[in-house]
Amino acid sequence: MATLAATSLAGPGQRSAAETTLTASNSFTYLPGAGQILVLRNPTGAAVSPVLDGADGTVVPVPGIGNVDVSAGYAVGAIPAGGVKVIPLDTISAYLQGAIGLTGAGLVALLLTP
């Protein structure tokens, strides 16, 4: 199991960001409202379709739409070989309730906190 460590971007100067190669089971801690950014890079030879899934995510009321089921997690979509996806986590916070699991074996992940 890989656990993503957040790299703080606060203050001046350069940073050494902690890259994590994802395994079959991965986790990280989401800090609501902190502006965290998850970067997923695919160094493999095939597309990978990761999913972010908070264990406590169930149904979320959305004004104008009604209840939205978030229990299956947030499907990032296919990341092609050599591709990168950048996800501002506050924009998908409904999916990040409780302990967070991240699938996507072979991807390289960076968790950044401003």
C-alpha distances in whole Angstrom, upper triangle without the diagonal:
4,7,10,13,16,19,22,25,28,31,33,32,29,25,22,19,16,14,11,10,8,6,7,5,5,8,11,14,17,20,23,26,25,25,21,21,18,18,17,18,18,19,19,22,22,21,18,18,15,15,15,15,16,16,20,21,24,27,29,32,34,37,39,37,36,33,30,27,23,22,20,19,20,20,20,22,22,21,23,23,23,23,22,22,22,21,23,21,24,26,23,23,24,20,18,19,17,14,12,10,10,11,12,10,12,13,14,14,16,16,20,22,26
4,6,9,13,15,19,22,24,27,29,28,25,21,19,16,12,11,7,8,6,6,8,7,5,6,9,12,15,18,21,24,22,22,18,18,15,15,14,15,16,17,17,21,21,20,17,17,14,15,14,15,16,17,20,21,25,28,28,32,33,36,38,36,36,33,29,27,23,22,21,18,19,19,19,21,21,19,22,21,21,21,19,19,19,19,21,19,22,24,21,21,23,20,17,19,17,14,12,10,9,10,11,10,11,11,11,10,12,13,16,18,22
4,6,10,13,16,19,21,24,26,26,23,19,17,14,11,11,8,10,9,10,12,9,6,5,6,9,12,15,18,21,19,19,16,15,13,14,14,16,18,19,20,23,23,22,19,19,15,15,13,14,14,16,18,20,23,26,27,30,31,34,37,35,34,31,28,26,22,21,21,18,18,19,19,21,22,20,23,23,23,22,20,19,18,17,19,16,19,21,20,19,21,18,15,17,15,12,10,9,10,12,13,13,14,13,12,10,11,10,14,15,19
4,6,9,13,15,18,21,23,22,20,16,14,11,8,8,6,9,9,11,13,11,8,6,5,8,10,13,16,18,16,16,12,12,10,11,11,14,16,17,19,23,23,21,18,18,15,15,13,14,15,17,19,20,24,26,26,29,30,33,35,33,33,31,28,26,22,22,21,18,18,18,17,20,20,19,22,21,21,20,17,16,15,15,15,14,17,19,18,17,20,17,14,17,16,13,11,10,10,12,13,13,14,12,10,7,7,7,10,12,16
4,7,10,13,15,18,20,19,17,14,12,9,7,8,8,12,12,15,17,15,11,9,7,8,11,12,16,18,15,15,12,12,11,12,14,16,18,20,22,25,26,24,21,21,18,18,16,17,17,19,21,22,26,28,28,31,31,34,37,35,35,33,30,28,25,25,24,21,20,21,20,23,24,22,24,24,23,22,19,18,16,16,16,15,17,20,19,18,21,19,16,18,17,15,13,14,13,16,17,17,17,15,12,10,8,7,9,10,14
4,6,9,12,15,17,17,15,12,11,8,7,10,10,14,14,17,20,17,14,11,8,8,9,10,13,15,11,12,9,9,9,11,13,16,19,21,23,27,27,25,22,22,19,19,16,18,17,20,21,22,26,28,27,29,29,32,35,34,34,32,29,28,24,25,24,21,20,21,19,23,24,22,24,24,23,21,18,17,15,14,14,12,15,18,17,17,20,19,15,18,17,15,14,15,15,18,18,19,19,16,14,10,7,5,5,6,10
4,6,9,12,14,13,11,8,8,6,7,9,11,15,17,20,22,21,17,15,12,12,13,13,16,16,12,12,10,10,10,12,14,16,20,21,24,27,28,26,24,24,21,21,19,21,21,24,25,25,29,31,29,32,32,34,37,36,36,34,32,31,27,28,28,24,23,24,21,24,25,23,25,25,23,21,18,17,15,15,14,14,16,19,20,19,23,22,19,21,21,19,18,19,18,20,20,21,20,18,14,11,8,6,5,6,8
4,6,9,11,12,11,8,10,8,10,13,15,19,20,23,26,24,20,18,14,13,13,12,15,14,11,11,9,11,12,14,17,19,23,24,27,31,31,29,27,27,24,24,21,23,22,25,26,26,30,31,30,32,31,34,36,36,36,35,32,32,28,29,29,26,24,26,23,26,27,25,28,28,25,24,20,19,16,16,15,15,16,19,20,19,23,23,20,22,22,21,19,21,20,23,23,24,24,21,18,15,11,9,6,5,6
4,7,8,9,9,7,10,9,12,14,17,21,22,25,28,26,23,20,17,16,15,14,16,15,11,11,10,11,13,14,17,19,23,24,28,31,31,29,28,27,25,25,23,25,24,28,28,28,32,33,31,33,32,34,36,36,37,35,33,33,30,31,31,27,25,27,24,27,28,25,28,28,25,23,20,19,16,16,14,15,16,19,21,20,24,24,21,24,24,24,22,23,22,25,25,26,25,22,19,16,12,10,7,6,5
4,7,9,10,10,12,13,15,18,21,24,25,29,31,29,25,23,19,18,17,15,17,15,11,12,12,13,16,18,21,23,27,28,31,35,35,33,31,31,28,28,25,27,26,29,30,30,33,34,32,34,33,34,37,37,38,37,35,35,31,33,33,29,28,29,27,30,31,29,31,31,29,27,23,22,19,19,17,17,18,21,22,22,25,26,23,25,25,25,24,26,25,28,28,30,29,26,23,19,16,14,10,8,6
4,7,9,10,13,14,17,20,23,27,28,32,34,32,29,26,23,21,21,18,20,18,15,15,15,17,19,20,24,25,29,30,34,37,37,36,34,34,31,31,29,31,30,33,33,33,37,38,35,37,36,37,40,40,41,40,38,38,35,37,37,33,31,33,30,33,34,32,34,34,31,29,26,25,22,22,20,21,21,24,26,25,29,29,27,29,29,29,28,29,29,32,31,33,32,28,25,22,18,17,13,12,9
4,7,9,13,15,18,21,24,27,29,33,36,34,30,28,25,24,23,22,23,22,18,18,18,18,21,21,25,26,29,30,34,37,37,36,35,35,33,33,31,33,33,36,36,36,40,40,38,40,39,40,42,43,44,43,41,41,38,39,39,35,33,34,32,34,35,32,34,34,30,29,26,26,23,23,22,23,24,26,28,28,32,32,29,32,32,32,30,32,31,33,33,33,32,29,26,23,19,18,15,14,12
4,7,10,13,16,19,22,25,28,31,34,33,30,28,25,25,24,23,25,24,20,19,19,19,21,20,24,24,27,28,31,34,36,35,33,34,32,33,31,33,33,36,37,37,41,42,40,42,40,42,44,44,45,44,42,42,38,40,39,36,34,34,31,34,34,31,32,32,28,27,25,25,22,24,22,24,25,27,29,29,33,33,30,33,33,32,30,32,30,32,31,32,30,27,24,22,18,18,15,15,13
4,7,10,13,15,19,22,25,28,31,30,27,26,23,23,23,23,25,24,20,19,18,17,19,18,21,21,24,24,28,31,32,31,30,31,29,30,29,31,32,35,36,36,39,41,39,41,40,42,44,43,44,43,41,40,37,38,37,34,32,32,29,31,31,28,29,28,25,24,22,22,20,22,21,23,24,26,28,28,32,31,29,32,32,31,29,29,28,30,28,29,27,24,21,19,15,16,13,14,13
4,6,9,12,16,19,21,25,28,27,23,22,20,20,20,20,22,22,18,17,15,15,16,15,18,18,22,22,26,29,30,29,28,28,26,27,26,28,28,31,33,33,36,38,36,39,38,40,42,41,42,41,38,38,34,35,34,31,29,29,26,29,29,26,27,26,23,23,20,20,18,20,19,20,22,24,26,26,29,29,26,29,29,27,25,26,24,26,25,26,24,21,17,16,12,13,10,12,12
4,7,9,13,16,19,22,25,24,21,20,18,19,20,20,23,23,20,19,16,15,15,15,17,17,20,20,23,26,28,27,26,27,25,26,25,27,28,30,32,32,36,38,37,39,38,41,43,42,43,41,38,37,34,34,33,30,28,28,26,28,27,24,26,24,22,21,19,20,18,20,20,21,23,25,26,26,30,28,26,28,28,26,24,24,23,24,23,23,21,19,15,14,11,12,11,13,14
4,6,10,13,15,19,22,21,18,17,15,16,17,18,21,21,17,16,13,12,12,11,13,14,17,17,20,24,25,24,22,23,21,22,21,23,24,27,29,29,32,34,33,36,35,38,40,39,39,38,35,34,30,31,30,26,24,25,22,24,24,21,23,22,19,19,16,16,15,16,17,17,20,22,23,23,26,25,22,25,25,23,21,21,19,21,20,20,18,16,12,10,7,8,8,11,12
4,6,10,12,16,19,18,15,14,13,15,16,17,21,21,18,18,14,13,12,11,12,13,16,16,19,23,24,23,21,22,19,21,19,22,22,25,27,27,31,33,32,35,35,38,40,39,39,37,34,33,29,29,28,25,23,24,21,23,23,20,22,21,19,19,16,17,16,17,18,18,21,23,22,22,26,24,21,24,23,21,18,18,17,18,17,17,16,14,10,8,6,8,9,12,14
4,7,9,13,16,16,13,14,13,15,17,19,22,23,20,19,15,13,11,10,10,10,12,12,15,19,20,19,17,19,16,18,17,20,21,24,26,27,30,32,32,35,34,37,39,38,38,36,33,31,28,28,26,23,21,21,19,21,20,17,19,18,16,16,13,14,14,15,17,17,21,22,22,22,25,23,21,23,23,20,18,17,15,16,14,14,12,10,6,6,5,8,10,14,16
4,6,9,13,12,10,11,11,14,16,19,21,23,21,20,16,14,11,10,10,10,12,12,14,18,19,18,16,17,14,16,15,18,19,21,24,25,28,30,30,34,34,37,39,37,37,35,31,29,26,25,24,21,20,20,18,20,19,16,18,17,16,16,14,15,15,16,18,17,21,22,21,22,24,21,19,22,21,18,16,14,12,13,12,11,10,8,5,5,7,9,12,15,19
4,7,10,11,9,12,13,16,18,21,24,26,24,22,19,17,13,12,10,9,10,10,11,15,15,15,13,15,13,15,15,18,20,22,25,25,28,31,31,35,34,38,39,37,37,35,31,29,26,25,23,21,20,19,17,18,17,15,16,15,14,15,14,15,16,17,20,19,23,24,22,23,25,22,20,23,22,19,17,14,12,11,9,8,6,6,4,6,9,12,15,19,22
4,7,7,6,9,11,15,17,20,23,25,23,22,18,16,13,12,10,10,10,11,11,15,15,14,11,12,10,12,12,15,17,19,22,22,25,28,28,32,32,35,37,35,35,32,28,26,23,22,20,17,17,16,15,16,15,14,16,15,15,15,14,15,16,16,19,18,21,22,20,21,23,19,18,20,20,17,14,11,8,8,6,5,5,5,6,7,10,12,16,19,22
4,5,6,10,13,17,19,22,25,27,26,25,21,20,16,16,13,14,13,13,13,16,16,15,12,13,11,13,14,15,17,18,22,22,25,28,29,33,33,37,38,36,36,33,29,27,23,22,19,18,18,17,17,18,17,16,18,17,18,18,17,18,19,19,22,21,24,25,22,23,24,21,19,21,20,17,14,11,9,8,7,4,6,8,10,11,14,16,19,22,26
4,7,10,14,17,19,23,25,28,27,26,23,21,18,18,15,16,15,16,14,17,16,15,12,12,11,12,13,14,16,16,20,21,23,26,28,31,32,36,37,34,34,31,27,24,21,19,17,16,17,16,16,17,16,16,18,18,20,19,19,19,20,20,23,21,24,25,22,23,23,19,19,20,19,16,14,10,9,6,7,5,9,10,12,13,17,18,22,24,28
4,7,11,14,16,20,22,25,24,24,21,20,16,17,15,17,16,18,17,20,19,18,14,14,11,11,11,11,13,13,17,18,21,24,25,29,30,34,36,33,32,29,26,23,20,18,16,14,16,16,16,18,18,18,20,20,22,21,20,19,20,19,21,19,22,23,20,20,21,17,16,17,16,12,10,7,7,6,8,8,11,12,13,13,16,16,20,22,26
4,7,11,13,17,19,22,21,21,17,16,13,14,13,15,16,17,17,21,20,18,15,14,11,11,10,10,12,13,16,17,20,23,24,28,29,32,34,32,31,28,25,23,19,18,16,14,15,15,15,17,18,17,20,20,21,20,18,17,17,16,18,16,19,21,18,18,19,16,14,15,14,11,8,6,5,6,9,9,11,11,11,10,13,13,16,18,22
4,7,10,13,16,19,18,18,15,15,12,14,14,16,18,20,20,24,23,21,17,16,12,11,9,9,10,11,14,15,18,21,22,26,27,30,32,30,30,27,24,21,18,17,16,13,14,15,15,18,19,19,22,23,23,21,19,18,17,15,17,14,17,18,16,15,16,14,11,12,11,8,6,5,6,9,11,12,14,13,13,11,12,11,14,16,20
4,6,10,13,15,14,15,11,12,10,13,13,16,18,21,22,25,24,22,19,18,14,13,10,11,10,12,14,15,19,22,22,25,26,29,31,30,29,26,24,22,18,18,17,14,15,16,16,19,21,20,23,24,23,22,19,17,16,14,14,12,14,16,15,13,15,13,10,12,10,8,6,7,8,11,13,15,16,15,14,11,11,8,11,12,16
4,7,10,13,11,13,10,12,11,14,16,19,22,24,25,29,28,26,22,21,17,15,12,12,10,12,13,14,18,21,20,23,24,27,30,29,28,25,23,22,18,18,18,15,16,18,18,21,23,22,26,27,26,24,21,19,17,15,14,11,13,15,14,12,14,13,9,10,9,7,7,9,11,15,17,18,20,18,17,13,13,9,11,11,15
4,6,9,9,10,8,10,10,14,15,19,22,24,26,29,28,26,22,20,17,15,11,11,10,12,13,13,17,19,18,21,21,24,27,26,25,23,21,20,16,17,18,14,14,17,16,20,22,22,25,27,26,24,20,18,15,12,11,8,9,12,11,9,11,11,7,8,9,9,8,11,12,16,18,20,21,19,18,14,13,9,11,10,13
4,6,6,8,7,10,12,16,18,22,25,27,29,32,31,29,26,24,20,18,15,15,13,15,15,15,19,20,19,21,21,24,27,26,26,24,22,22,18,19,21,17,17,20,19,23,25,25,28,29,28,26,22,20,17,14,12,9,9,12,12,9,12,13,10,10,11,12,11,15,16,19,21,23,25,22,20,17,15,11,11,9,11
4,6,8,8,11,13,17,19,23,26,29,31,34,32,30,27,24,21,19,15,15,13,15,14,14,17,18,16,18,18,20,24,23,23,21,20,20,17,18,20,17,16,19,19,23,25,25,29,31,30,27,23,20,17,14,11,8,7,10,10,7,10,12,9,10,11,13,13,16,17,21,23,25,27,24,23,19,17,14,13,11,12
4,6,8,11,14,17,20,24,27,30,32,35,34,31,28,26,23,21,17,18,16,19,18,17,20,20,17,19,18,20,23,23,23,22,21,22,19,21,22,19,18,21,20,24,26,26,30,31,30,27,23,20,17,14,11,9,6,10,11,9,12,14,12,13,15,17,16,19,20,23,25,28,29,25,24,20,18,14,13,10,11
4,6,9,12,16,19,22,25,28,30,34,33,30,27,26,23,21,18,19,17,20,20,19,22,23,21,22,22,24,27,27,27,25,24,24,21,23,24,20,19,22,20,24,26,25,29,30,29,26,22,19,16,13,10,9,8,11,13,11,15,16,13,15,16,17,16,19,19,23,24,26,27,24,22,18,15,12,10,7,7
4,6,10,13,16,20,23,26,28,31,30,27,25,23,21,20,17,18,17,21,21,20,23,23,21,22,21,23,26,25,26,25,23,24,21,23,23,20,18,20,18,21,24,22,26,27,26,23,19,16,12,10,7,7,6,9,11,11,14,15,13,16,18,18,17,19,18,22,22,25,25,22,20,16,14,11,9,6,6
4,7,10,13,16,20,23,25,28,27,25,22,21,18,17,14,16,16,19,19,19,22,23,21,23,22,25,27,27,27,26,23,23,20,22,22,18,16,18,16,19,21,20,23,25,23,20,17,14,11,9,6,6,7,10,11,11,14,14,12,15,16,16,14,16,15,18,19,21,22,18,17,13,10,7,6,5,7
4,6,10,13,16,19,22,25,24,21,19,18,15,15,13,16,16,20,21,20,23,24,22,24,23,25,28,27,28,26,23,23,20,22,21,17,15,16,14,17,18,17,20,21,19,17,13,10,7,6,5,6,8,10,11,12,15,15,13,16,18,17,15,16,14,17,17,19,19,16,14,10,8,6,5,7,8
4,7,10,13,16,18,21,20,18,16,15,12,12,11,14,15,18,20,19,22,23,22,25,24,27,29,27,28,26,23,22,19,20,19,15,13,14,11,14,15,14,17,18,17,14,10,8,6,5,6,7,10,11,11,12,15,14,12,16,17,16,13,13,11,13,13,15,16,12,10,7,6,5,6,9,12
4,7,10,13,15,18,18,16,14,14,12,13,12,16,18,21,23,22,25,26,25,28,27,29,31,29,30,29,25,25,21,23,21,17,15,14,11,13,14,11,14,15,13,11,7,6,5,6,9,10,14,14,14,16,19,17,16,19,20,19,16,15,12,14,12,14,14,10,8,6,5,6,8,11,13
4,7,10,12,15,14,12,10,11,9,11,12,15,18,21,23,22,25,26,26,28,28,30,32,30,31,29,25,24,21,22,20,16,14,13,10,11,11,8,11,12,10,8,6,5,6,8,11,12,16,16,15,17,20,17,16,20,21,19,16,14,11,11,9,11,10,6,6,5,7,9,11,15,17
4,6,9,12,12,11,10,11,11,14,15,19,21,24,27,25,28,30,29,32,31,34,35,33,34,32,29,28,24,25,22,20,17,15,12,13,11,8,9,9,7,6,4,7,9,11,15,16,20,19,19,21,23,21,20,24,25,23,19,17,14,13,10,11,9,6,5,6,9,12,14,18,20
4,5,8,8,8,7,10,10,14,16,19,22,25,28,27,29,31,31,33,32,35,36,34,35,33,30,28,25,25,23,20,18,16,13,12,10,7,7,6,5,5,6,9,12,14,18,19,23,22,21,23,25,22,22,26,26,24,20,18,14,13,9,10,7,5,6,9,12,15,17,21,23
4,7,9,10,10,13,14,17,19,22,25,28,31,30,32,34,34,37,36,39,40,38,39,37,33,32,29,29,26,24,22,19,16,16,13,10,9,6,5,8,9,12,15,18,21,22,26,26,25,27,29,26,25,29,29,27,23,21,17,15,12,11,7,7,7,11,13,17,19,23,25
4,6,8,8,12,13,17,19,22,26,28,31,30,32,34,35,38,37,40,41,38,39,37,33,31,28,28,25,23,22,19,17,16,12,10,9,6,7,9,12,14,17,20,23,24,28,27,26,28,29,26,26,29,30,27,24,21,17,15,11,10,6,7,9,13,16,20,22,26,28
4,7,9,13,15,19,22,25,28,30,33,32,34,36,36,39,38,41,42,39,40,38,35,33,30,30,27,25,23,20,18,16,13,11,8,5,8,10,13,16,20,22,26,27,30,29,28,30,32,28,29,32,33,30,27,23,20,17,13,12,10,11,13,16,20,23,26,29,32
4,6,10,13,16,20,22,26,28,31,30,31,33,34,36,35,38,39,36,37,35,31,30,27,27,24,22,21,17,16,13,10,9,6,5,9,10,13,15,19,20,24,25,29,27,26,28,29,26,27,30,31,28,25,22,18,15,12,11,10,11,14,16,20,23,25,29,31
4,7,10,13,17,20,23,25,28,26,28,30,30,33,32,35,35,32,33,32,28,26,24,24,21,19,17,14,12,10,6,5,4,5,9,8,11,12,16,17,21,22,25,24,22,25,26,23,24,27,28,26,22,20,16,13,10,11,10,10,13,15,18,21,23,27,29
4,6,10,13,16,20,22,25,23,25,27,27,30,29,33,33,30,31,29,25,24,21,21,17,16,14,11,10,8,5,5,7,8,10,10,11,11,14,15,19,19,23,22,20,22,23,20,20,24,24,22,19,16,12,9,6,8,8,8,11,13,16,18,21,24,27
4,7,10,13,17,19,22,20,21,23,24,26,26,29,30,27,27,25,22,20,17,17,14,12,11,7,7,5,4,6,9,11,13,11,12,11,14,14,17,17,20,19,17,19,20,16,18,21,22,20,17,14,11,8,6,9,11,10,13,13,17,18,21,24,26
4,7,10,13,16,19,17,19,21,22,25,24,28,29,26,26,24,20,18,15,15,12,10,9,6,6,7,7,8,11,13,15,13,12,10,12,12,15,14,18,17,14,16,17,13,14,17,18,16,13,10,7,5,4,8,10,9,11,11,14,15,18,21,23
4,6,10,12,15,13,15,17,18,21,21,25,26,23,23,21,17,15,12,11,9,6,5,4,6,8,10,11,15,17,18,16,15,12,14,12,15,13,16,15,12,14,14,10,11,14,15,14,10,8,6,5,7,11,13,12,14,13,15,15,18,20,23
4,7,10,12,11,13,16,16,19,20,23,25,22,22,20,16,14,10,10,9,5,5,7,7,11,13,14,17,19,20,18,16,13,13,11,13,10,13,13,9,10,11,7,7,10,12,10,7,6,5,7,9,13,15,13,14,12,14,13,16,17,20
4,6,9,8,10,13,14,18,19,22,24,22,21,18,15,12,8,8,7,4,6,9,11,14,16,17,21,23,24,22,19,17,17,14,15,12,14,14,11,10,10,6,6,8,9,8,6,5,6,9,12,15,18,16,18,15,17,16,18,19,23
4,6,5,9,12,13,17,18,22,24,22,20,17,15,12,9,8,9,7,9,12,14,17,20,21,24,26,27,24,22,19,18,15,16,12,13,14,11,9,8,6,4,5,5,6,4,6,9,12,15,18,21,19,20,17,18,16,18,19,22
4,6,8,12,14,18,20,23,26,23,22,18,16,13,10,8,9,9,12,15,17,20,22,23,27,29,30,27,25,23,22,19,19,16,17,18,14,13,11,9,8,6,5,5,6,8,11,13,17,19,22,21,22,20,21,19,22,22,25
4,6,10,11,15,17,21,23,21,19,16,14,12,9,8,11,10,13,16,19,22,24,26,29,31,32,30,28,24,23,20,20,16,16,17,14,12,10,8,8,5,5,7,9,11,14,17,20,23,26,24,25,23,23,21,23,23,25
4,7,8,12,14,18,20,18,16,12,10,8,6,5,8,8,10,14,16,19,22,24,27,30,31,28,26,22,22,18,18,14,14,15,11,10,7,6,7,5,7,10,10,11,14,16,19,22,25,24,25,22,23,21,22,22,25
4,7,10,13,17,19,16,14,10,8,6,5,4,8,9,12,15,18,20,24,26,29,32,33,30,28,25,24,21,21,17,17,17,13,12,9,8,10,9,11,13,13,15,17,19,22,25,28,26,28,25,26,24,26,26,28
4,7,10,13,15,12,10,6,5,4,6,7,10,11,13,16,19,21,25,27,30,33,34,31,29,26,25,21,21,18,17,16,13,12,9,9,12,11,14,16,16,18,19,21,24,27,30,29,30,27,28,26,27,27,29
4,6,10,12,10,8,5,5,6,7,10,13,12,13,16,19,21,25,27,30,33,34,31,28,25,24,20,19,16,15,14,12,11,7,9,12,11,14,17,17,19,20,22,25,28,31,29,30,27,27,25,26,25,27
4,7,9,8,5,4,6,9,10,13,16,16,16,19,21,23,27,29,33,36,37,33,31,27,26,22,21,19,17,15,14,13,10,13,15,14,18,21,20,22,24,26,28,32,34,32,33,30,30,28,28,27,28
4,6,5,5,6,7,10,11,15,17,16,16,19,20,22,26,28,31,35,35,32,29,25,24,21,19,18,16,13,13,13,10,13,16,16,20,22,22,23,24,26,28,32,34,32,32,30,30,27,28,27,27
4,6,6,9,10,14,15,19,21,20,19,22,23,25,29,31,34,37,38,34,32,28,26,23,21,20,18,16,16,16,14,17,19,19,23,26,25,27,28,30,32,35,37,35,35,33,32,30,30,29,29
4,6,10,11,15,17,20,22,21,21,23,24,25,29,31,34,38,38,35,33,29,28,25,23,23,20,18,18,18,16,19,22,22,26,29,28,29,30,31,33,37,39,36,37,34,34,32,32,31,32
4,7,8,12,14,17,18,18,18,20,21,23,26,29,32,35,36,33,31,27,26,23,23,21,20,17,16,17,15,17,20,20,24,27,25,27,27,28,30,34,36,34,35,33,33,31,31,31,32
4,7,10,13,15,17,18,18,20,23,24,28,30,33,37,38,34,32,29,28,25,24,22,20,18,17,17,14,16,19,19,22,25,24,26,27,28,30,34,36,34,36,33,34,31,32,31,32
4,7,9,12,14,15,16,18,21,22,26,29,32,35,36,33,31,27,27,23,23,21,19,17,15,15,12,13,17,16,19,22,21,23,24,25,28,31,34,32,33,31,32,29,30,30,31
4,6,9,11,11,12,14,17,19,22,25,28,31,33,29,27,24,23,20,20,18,17,15,13,13,10,11,14,14,17,20,19,20,20,22,24,28,30,28,30,28,28,26,28,28,29
4,6,8,9,10,13,16,18,21,24,27,30,32,29,27,24,23,20,20,18,18,16,13,13,10,9,13,13,16,17,16,17,18,19,22,25,28,27,28,26,27,26,27,27,29
4,6,6,7,10,13,15,19,21,25,28,29,26,24,21,20,17,17,15,15,13,10,10,7,6,9,10,13,14,13,14,15,16,19,22,25,23,25,22,24,22,24,24,26
4,5,9,11,15,17,20,22,25,28,30,27,25,22,22,19,20,17,17,17,13,13,10,8,10,10,12,13,12,12,14,15,18,21,24,23,25,23,24,23,25,25,28
4,7,8,12,14,16,19,22,25,26,24,23,20,20,18,19,17,18,17,13,14,12,9,11,12,14,14,12,11,12,12,15,18,21,20,22,21,23,22,24,25,28
4,6,9,12,15,17,20,23,24,21,20,17,17,14,16,13,15,14,10,11,9,6,8,10,12,12,9,9,9,10,13,17,19,18,20,18,19,18,21,22,24
4,6,9,12,14,18,20,21,19,17,14,14,11,13,11,13,11,8,10,9,6,9,12,14,14,11,11,10,11,12,16,18,16,18,16,18,17,19,20,22
4,5,9,11,14,17,19,16,15,12,13,11,14,13,15,13,11,13,13,10,12,15,17,17,13,12,10,10,11,14,16,15,17,16,18,18,20,22,24
4,7,8,12,15,16,13,11,8,10,9,12,12,14,12,10,13,14,11,13,17,19,18,14,13,10,10,10,14,15,12,14,13,15,15,17,20,22
4,6,10,13,14,12,11,9,12,11,15,15,18,16,14,17,17,15,17,20,22,21,18,16,13,12,11,14,15,13,15,15,17,18,20,23,25
4,6,9,12,9,10,9,13,13,17,18,21,19,17,20,21,18,20,23,25,23,20,17,14,12,10,13,13,11,14,15,18,19,21,24,26
4,7,8,6,7,7,11,12,16,17,21,19,18,21,22,19,20,24,25,24,20,18,14,12,10,12,11,9,11,12,15,17,19,22,24
4,6,5,8,10,14,16,20,21,24,23,22,25,26,23,24,28,29,27,23,21,17,15,12,13,12,11,13,15,17,20,22,25,27
4,5,9,12,15,18,21,23,26,25,24,27,28,26,26,30,31,28,25,22,18,16,13,13,11,10,12,14,17,20,22,26,28
4,7,10,14,17,20,22,25,25,24,27,29,26,26,30,31,29,25,23,19,18,14,14,12,10,11,13,15,19,20,24,26
4,7,10,13,17,19,22,21,21,24,26,23,24,27,29,27,23,21,18,16,13,15,12,10,11,12,14,17,18,22,23
4,7,10,13,15,19,18,18,21,23,21,21,24,26,24,21,19,16,15,13,15,13,9,9,10,11,13,15,18,20
4,6,10,12,15,14,14,17,19,17,17,21,23,22,18,17,14,14,12,15,14,11,11,10,11,12,13,16,18
4,7,9,12,12,12,15,17,16,16,20,22,21,17,17,14,16,14,17,17,13,12,10,9,10,10,13,14
4,6,9,8,8,11,14,13,12,16,18,18,15,15,13,15,14,18,18,14,14,11,10,10,10,12,14
4,6,6,8,9,13,12,12,15,18,18,15,16,15,17,18,21,21,18,17,13,12,10,10,10,11
4,5,5,6,10,9,8,12,14,14,12,14,13,16,17,20,21,18,17,13,12,10,10,10,12
4,5,5,9,10,9,12,14,16,14,16,16,19,20,23,25,21,21,17,16,13,12,11,12
4,6,8,10,10,13,16,18,15,17,16,19,20,24,25,21,21,18,17,15,15,14,15
4,6,6,7,10,13,15,12,14,14,16,18,21,23,20,20,17,17,15,15,15,17
4,5,5,7,11,12,11,13,14,17,19,22,24,22,21,18,18,15,15,15,16
4,6,6,10,13,12,14,15,18,20,23,26,23,24,21,21,18,19,18,20
4,6,9,11,9,10,11,14,16,20,22,20,21,18,19,16,18,18,21
4,7,8,6,9,10,14,16,19,22,19,20,17,17,14,16,16,18
4,7,7,10,13,16,19,22,24,23,23,20,20,17,19,18,20
4,6,10,13,16,19,22,24,23,23,20,20,17,19,19,22
4,7,10,13,17,18,21,20,20,17,18,16,18,18,21
4,7,10,13,15,18,17,17,14,15,13,16,16,20
4,7,10,12,15,14,15,13,15,14,17,18,22
4,7,9,12,10,12,10,12,12,16,18,21
4,6,10,9,11,11,14,15,18,21,24
4,6,6,9,10,13,15,18,21,24
4,6,9,10,14,16,20,23,26
4,7,10,13,16,19,23,26
4,6,10,13,16,20,22
4,7,10,13,17,20
4,7,10,13,16
4,6,10,13
4,7,10
4,7
4
